Amino acid sequence: MDAPVEETRSTNEDDDHDDEREEEEERGEVWAWSWGAGTDGQLGTGAARDEHLPQPLSLNPLSSSASSHPLRVSRVACGGAHAVALTGDGRVLTWGRGIHGQLGHGELENCLQPKPVQFFESFTVCSVSAGWNHSGFVTDEGHLFMCGDNSFGQLGTGDNQSYNLPVEVLFFASKHVEQIACGMRHTLALVTGDLVYGFGSARHGQIGNSVSKPQKSCNLPEVIQGFGSCKIVGLFANGDHSAALTANGELYIWGRGFSGASNDLHPRLLHSSLRISQVALGWHHAIVLADGEVYMLGGYRHWAASGSHVVNPVRHQSVPSAACAAVSDVRTLEKVSCLDGERVVQIAAGAEHSALLTERGKIMTWGWGEHGQLGLGNTDDQTFPQIVNIPNWRSFASTLGIYCGSGFTVVTKSV
């Protein structure tokens, strides 16, 4: 058996990466951290292993020759086991699992560190999203590019062929795409004029259209009806769930039902007195942000929704306007407690874990912890939000951003 040789080489390489990360941290050059599941390279640290505590994530591959500092990322989209980062000037880098071409590098290999997507060197990208094994990119001119697994038509190219380089979705060639959201095996796109399109797997209604029984997926975008004259400002997708947020803070949800509820084949308005500003979807739960407070829907598996008491019961109710559809089942939002009165400014959700960022820069996580995705130094599940310790976080508290993949978490600082 040659396993011991491979293990020794891997250990030495990991030690080298550890030394490099420690040196970067000492020089104050760390601009991102990651933790959790890492065997496909999704942590971007150069080592293919799980990490139970925050690890420095080097962005040096994007450093310009004119500066010794790594370029800053404006946001990160985390998928099943890969990540897509967008820089402030519209460049893209990806890392993690790449065996379906979801990294857009023209190959079918995992990438253990952030690597620029050369395809976009002549483009300015303004929106990115990562699904289970596919990725989406929107340019400033409104063009949509996709890559990765296309088994269910989730790339919207009209076929079921997977692509390892970004390919333009020609259906939108004469339209202006504003935003993209990738779920497990489906995709949503927001087009100028408040039109929402869905494509990919339709088994649970996640693309918002009734699909005939023999046909469980759509490989071409189809417009989703049911929003009326509402202005859509955000699309969200994860697992088999989909959601859209309006400018008035109203939330539409569709797809797989939460907590055993029946599937929603069309968008349904979640009635509430809350004015929702942010949404994050997991596989069995959703979290929303309203007036600096966090509320949970569903997710009792692994305690991903750990609200301690019910507030503002939220029900799908009949609505006079045809623009607002109705369902009969009752669904309840629960307020997340144990925040000591701190105002929350950002939320994120993985498969079955959740994370938040407070106004003072405090990072908290809870839910499923099997791979260390809570960043607490262990693999325990957590019922209530727990504080994650990142060295010297107070010095850059106001610049942090937090993002969750299926079983991993990424934090960035922007300046």
C-alpha positions, 0 to 999 in steps of 0.5 A: 500500500502506498497510502502512507507516502501520500499521507506524509506528502499531504501533511508536509504540504499542509504544514507549509500552507499553515506557515504561510498563513501565519506569516500573512496574519502577522503582517496584517495581510489577511482579508478573509477567513474560512472554516468548516468542510474543506475536503474539496478545497472549498475553504481556499486555504490550500489544504483539503481538510476540515477546519474547526476554527477560522483560518486565514484565506489568502487572496494573494493570487489576485494581487496586482504587481503595483501593490503588495496587498491582496485585492478586496472582495465585495461579496462571496457566493458559497455553493455546495463545495465551491465559492465564487468571489467578486472583487470591487472592480468586477473581477471574479475568482473561484475555488473549491470543488470543480469536477463539474466545471463550476469554477469556470477555469476550463477544467474538471478539477478541484482548486484549493486556493482562489484562482481568477476566472480568466474568461471574465478578464474583458468583462465587468461582473456585478452579480454572482451566485453559486449552486450545488454544482453550478455557478452564475455570473451577471455582467454590468451590461446585463449579460448572463453567463453560467457554468457547471452541472447542467443535468437538470437544465439549471444553466438555462442553455436549452440543453443538458450539457455541462460546461467548464467555461462560462457560457452565455445564456442566449435566451437573455441576449435581448434582455437585461439581467440584473441578478442571479440566484442558484439553488441546488439544481435550479436557477432564478434570474431577475430581468429589468422590468421586474420579471423573474425567470426560473429554470432547472429542476422543478420537482418541488415547484422551485422554478415557480411554474407548474411542470407536467408530470413527465417533465421534472425540469426545464432547460430554458428560462420561463417567466414566473407569474404571481408578483403583480406590480411588485418591484422585486429587489432581491432573489434567493435560492438554496436547496429546493427553495426559492424566494423574492423580496420586494422593495416594500419589504414583503417576501414571496416564497415557493418550492419545497415546503418548510417543516413538512408543509406542502410544496408551493408551485407558485410564489406565495406572499408571506404576510407579516407586520415585519418589513424584511430587508434581508433573506437567507435560505437553507435546505430546511430553514430560512432566516430573515432580517427586519429592523436589526432583528433575526427571525427563523422559518422552519429548520428544526433539523439540527436546530438550525432555527433556534428561536426561543419564542414565537413573535408576530405569527406569520401566516399565508392568508387570502389577499384581495389582490390577484397579485398576492396568491394564498395558501392555507397552511400556517407558518410561523416566524420565530425570533432569534434570541441571545443577541444581547440587544445587538443590532444585526446587519447581515445574515447567512445560511448554509445547508443546516447552519446559520450565521449573523453579523452584528453592527459591532462586528460580532460574528455568531453561528448556530445549527449543524456543526458536524464539519466545524462550520460553526467555527467554534473549535469543535463539531457540536451542534448549537441550539443558540447563536454562539460567538466566533472568535476572529483575531483582532476583529474589533479593528475592522468590525465595520468592514466585515461580510459573512457568507455560508456554503453547504457546510462551510463559512467565509468571512471577508473584510472589505477595506 
